[in-house]
C-alpha cells in the first residue's frame, strides 16, 4: 500500500510542472519582473486553498465534461511540448513529425493499466530529482544575488495578484485530473517551481530572462561539466519532457477510462488535425496569449462537471 501511495505522490509531483513549460515562467517574469516572488507566494497560498477545495469536492465526474477538460489540457500539453521541441531543437522539421510520435506514445501509455502510469512516474521522478540537483549545483557559480535586486519592483498590485492567480491555476489545474489530493505534495512541487524561478532570475537577471521565450532552457545552456562536457542542457531539459509525457499519459488514460479506446483515438486525431490545420505556432500563440482565460474556463467546466456528476 505504501508503494502505491508513493507512486501516486510521484505522479502528483510530476504533473504540476508541465504547464509552466514555455508559458508560466516567461509570462510571470514579463508581467511582474522582480516582484515575481510576491506573486509566487500569493499563488502558492491560493493553490493550497484550491487544493483543499478539491479534497472536499465529490470524487465522481460527469463523463462528457470531464473528457472535455482532459481534451483541453491535452491540447495545451501537446502544443506547448511540440512548440518547445521545434523551437529549441528541430526548427527546420515539420511540426507533424514531432507531433505524431507524442500522440502515439501517449496512446500506447493509455492502453496499459493505470498502474503502469504510476510506476513510470515513480522512475521519472527519481530521474528528474537527480537532473535538478545536478543542474542546480552546476548553476551555483553563475548565480548572483545582485540579479535578484531590487527585491521590490514597480509592478502594480493588480498585476501581482493576477500573476499570483496565474501561478495558482497553472499549478493546480492538473490536480483536477486526480481523485486524491495532498497539500504536502502540492507544497513541495510549488517550492520546486519557486526555486526554478529563483535560478532563472539569479542566473540571467530579470532583463535578460524576459528576452527569451524559454529562460528555463537558456540557463542550462550556460553550464558545463569540468569544462570538457558541454551542451548538457539537452540532457537536463529532458526532465521537462518527461513530466509533460507523464501528464499527457494521464490525460489519455482518463479519457479512455471515462469512454473507450475508440473515443480516445478520435480525440487524438482531432488534436492532430487542429494543430495541423491551424499550425502548431498559431495554436501555441493563442494558448499563450489567453492562458489565464483558458484556465479559468477549465475551472468553470470542472465545477459544473461536479454539480452534474449524478447525471453521468
C-alpha positions in Angstrom: 0.0 0.0 0.0 2.9 2.3 0.8 4.4 1.7 -2.7 1.0 2.6 -4.3 0.8 5.7 -2.2 4.4 6.7 -3.1 3.8 6.1 -6.8 0.6 8.2 -6.7 2.5 11.0 -5.0 5.2 10.8 -7.6 2.6 11.2 -10.3 1.1 14.2 -8.4 4.5 15.9 -8.2 5.3 15.4 -11.9 2.1 16.6 -13.4 2.1 20.0 -11.6 5.1 21.4 -13.6 4.5 20.9 -17.4 2.0 23.8 -17.8 4.9 26.2 -16.9 6.9 25.0 -19.9 7.2 27.9 -22.4 4.1 29.5 -20.7 4.2 30.0 -17.0 7.8 31.1 -16.4 8.1 33.7 -19.1 4.5 35.0 -18.6 5.0 35.7 -14.9 8.6 37.1 -15.4 7.4 39.5 -18.1 4.2 40.5 -16.2 5.7 41.4 -12.8 9.6 41.3 -13.2 11.4 41.5 -9.8 8.1 41.2 -8.0 7.8 37.6 -9.2 8.4 36.3 -5.6 5.4 38.1 -4.2 3.2 36.7 -7.0 4.6 33.2 -6.3 3.9 33.4 -2.6 0.3 34.6 -3.3 0.0 31.9 -5.9 1.2 29.1 -3.6 -1.3 30.3 -0.9 -4.1 30.3 -3.4 -3.0 26.9 -4.7 -3.2 25.5 -1.2 -6.7 26.8 -0.8 -7.7 25.3 -4.2 -6.1 22.0 -3.2 -8.2 22.0 0.0 -11.4 22.7 -2.0 -10.6 19.8 -4.4 -10.3 17.5 -1.4 -13.8 18.5 -0.3 -15.5 18.1 -3.7 -17.2 14.8 -4.7 -15.0 12.2 -6.5 -17.4 11.4 -9.2 -17.3 13.2 -12.6 -19.7 13.9 -15.4 -18.3 11.9 -18.3 -18.7 14.4 -21.2 -17.5 17.4 -19.2 -14.5 15.5 -17.6 -13.5 14.3 -21.1 -13.7 17.8 -22.4 -11.4 19.0 -19.5 -8.9 16.3 -20.4 -9.1 17.2 -24.1 -8.3 20.9 -23.4 -5.3 20.0 -21.2 -4.2 17.6 -23.9 -4.2 20.4 -26.5 -2.2 22.7 -24.2 0.4 20.0 -23.4 0.9 18.7 -27.0 1.0 22.2 -28.5 3.5 23.6 -25.9 5.7 20.5 -25.9 5.7 20.4 -29.8 6.5 24.1 -29.9 9.3 23.9 -27.4 11.0 20.9 -29.2 10.5 22.6 -32.6 11.8 26.0 -31.3 14.8 24.7 -29.3 15.9 21.6 -31.3 14.1 20.9 -34.6 13.2 24.3 -36.0 13.5 23.0 -39.6 11.5 19.9 -39.0 7.7 19.9 -39.8 5.7 20.0 -36.7 3.7 16.9 -37.5 7.0 14.8 -37.5 7.3 15.9 -33.8 3.6 15.7 -33.0 2.7 12.2 -34.3 5.3 10.4 -32.1 4.0 12.2 -29.0 0.4 11.2 -29.7 1.4 7.6 -30.4 3.4 7.3 -27.2 0.5 8.8 -25.2 -2.0 6.4 -26.8 0.2 3.5 -26.1 0.5 4.5 -22.5 -3.2 4.7 -22.2 -3.6 1.1 -23.4 -1.8 -0.1 -20.3 -3.2 -0.3 -16.9 -3.2 2.7 -14.6 -0.5 1.0 -12.5 1.9 1.4 -15.5 1.5 5.2 -15.4 2.2 5.3 -11.7 5.2 3.1 -11.9 6.7 5.1 -14.8 6.1 8.3 -12.9 7.9 6.8 -9.9 11.0 6.2 -12.1 10.8 9.5 -13.9 10.6 11.4 -10.6 13.9 10.0 -9.4 15.5 10.9 -12.7 14.1 14.5 -12.5 15.3 14.9 -8.9 18.8 13.9 -10.0 18.7 16.2 -13.0 17.5 19.2 -10.9 20.2 18.7 -8.2 22.9 18.2 -10.8 21.9 21.3 -12.8 21.5 23.4 -9.7 25.0 22.6 -8.5 26.4 23.5 -11.9 24.5 26.8 -11.9 25.6 27.9 -8.5 28.9 29.6 -9.7 26.8 31.6 -12.2 24.2 32.6 -9.6 24.4 36.3 -8.5 22.3 37.8 -5.7 22.6 41.2 -7.4 20.4 39.8 -10.3 17.6 39.4 -7.8 17.8 43.1 -6.9 15.7 45.1 -6.3 13.5 42.8 -4.3 10.6 45.1 -4.9 9.9 46.2 -8.5 7.4 48.7 -9.8 4.6 46.3 -10.7 1.0 47.3 -9.8 -0.7 45.4 -7.0 -3.3 44.3 -9.6 -0.6 42.7 -11.9 1.0 41.0 -8.9 -2.4 39.5 -7.9 -3.1 38.4 -11.5 0.2 36.7 -11.7 -0.4 35.0 -8.4 -3.7 33.7 -9.8 -1.9 32.5 -13.0 0.6 30.6 -10.8 -2.2 29.1 -8.7 -4.1 27.9 -11.8 -1.1 26.6 -13.7 0.0 24.6 -10.7 -3.4 23.2 -9.6 -5.3 22.6 -12.9 -3.6 19.2 -13.4 -4.7 18.1 -9.9 -8.3 18.2 -11.2 -7.4 15.0 -13.2 -6.7 13.1 -10.0 -9.1 11.7 -7.4 -6.8 12.2 -4.4 -5.0 15.4 -3.3 -2.2 16.0 -0.9 -1.3 19.5 0.2 2.2 18.4 1.2 2.9 17.2 -2.3 1.5 20.4 -3.8 3.7 22.5 -1.5 6.8 20.5 -2.5 6.0 20.9 -6.2 5.3 24.7 -5.7 8.6 25.1 -3.9 10.4 23.4 -6.7 8.9 25.8 -9.3 9.7 28.7 -7.0 13.4 27.5 -6.9 13.4 27.3 -10.7 12.2 30.9 -10.9 15.0 32.0 -8.5 17.6 30.1 -10.5 16.4 31.8 -13.7 16.4 35.3 -12.3 19.6 34.8 -10.2 21.5 33.4 -13.2 20.3 35.7 -16.0 18.8 38.7 -14.3 15.3 39.9 -14.9 16.0 41.9 -18.1 17.9 39.1 -19.9 15.4 36.5 -18.7 12.5 38.4 -20.1 14.0 38.4 -23.6 13.9 34.6 -24.1 10.8 32.5 -24.6 12.4 29.6 -22.7 14.5 31.1 -19.9 14.3 27.7 -18.1 16.3 26.3 -21.1 18.6 29.2 -21.6 20.1 29.0 -18.0 21.0 25.4 -18.8 23.0 26.4 -21.9 25.4 28.3 -19.6 26.5 25.2 -17.6 29.3 22.8 -18.4 30.8 19.8 -16.6 34.5 20.3 -15.8 35.0 22.4 -18.9 35.0 19.4 -21.2 31.4 18.2 -21.4 29.3 21.0 -23.0 25.7 21.1 -24.3 24.4 19.2 -21.3 21.4 21.4 -21.3 19.9 19.0 -23.8 20.2 16.2 -21.3 18.9 18.1 -18.4 16.0 19.6 -20.3 14.7 16.0 -20.6 13.1 16.4 -17.1 10.5 18.8 -18.6 9.8 16.5 -21.5 9.4 13.5 -19.1 7.0 15.5 -16.9 4.9 16.6 -20.0 4.7 13.0 -21.2 3.5 11.9 -17.8 0.7 14.4 -17.8 -0.2 13.6 -21.4 -0.3 9.9 -20.5 -2.6 10.6 -17.5 -4.9 12.6 -19.7 -5.2 9.9 -22.3 -5.7 7.3 -19.6 -8.5 9.4 -18.1 -10.2 9.8 -21.5 -10.1 6.0 -22.1 -11.3 5.2 -18.6 -14.3 7.5 -19.0 -15.1 6.4 -22.6 -13.2 3.8 -24.7 -10.2 3.4 -27.0 -12.2 4.5 -30.0 -13.2 7.8 -28.4 -9.6 8.4 -27.3 -8.4 7.7 -30.8 -10.9 10.2 -32.3 -9.8 12.8 -29.7 -6.1 12.2 -30.6 -6.8 12.5 -34.3 -8.8 15.7 -33.6 -5.9 17.1 -31.6 -3.6 16.4 -34.6 -6.0 18.0 -37.1 -6.4 21.1 -35.0 -2.6 21.5 -34.7 -2.1 20.8 -38.4 -4.9 22.9 -39.9 -4.2 26.0 -37.7 -0.5 25.2 -37.3 1.2 24.5 -34.0 2.6 28.0 -34.0 -0.8 29.6 -34.1 -2.3 27.2 -31.6 0.5 27.8 -29.2 0.4 31.6 -29.5 -3.4 31.5 -28.9 -2.9 29.4 -25.8 0.0 31.6 -24.6 -1.9 34.8 -25.1 -5.2 33.6 -23.5 -3.9 31.1 -21.0 -5.5 32.8 -18.0 -8.9 32.7 -19.6 -8.4 29.1 -20.8 -7.5 28.0 -17.3 -10.5 29.9 -15.7 -12.7 28.2 -18.3 -11.4 24.8 -17.2 -12.2 25.6 -13.6 -15.7 26.6 -14.5 -16.2 23.4 -16.6 -14.8 21.4 -13.7 -17.2 22.9 -11.2 -20.2 22.3 -13.5 -18.9 18.8 -14.0 -19.0 18.2 -10.3 -22.5 19.6 -10.0 -23.8 17.4 -12.8 -21.9 14.3 -11.7 -25.1 12.3 -10.9 -26.3 12.6 -14.5 -23.2 10.6 -15.6 
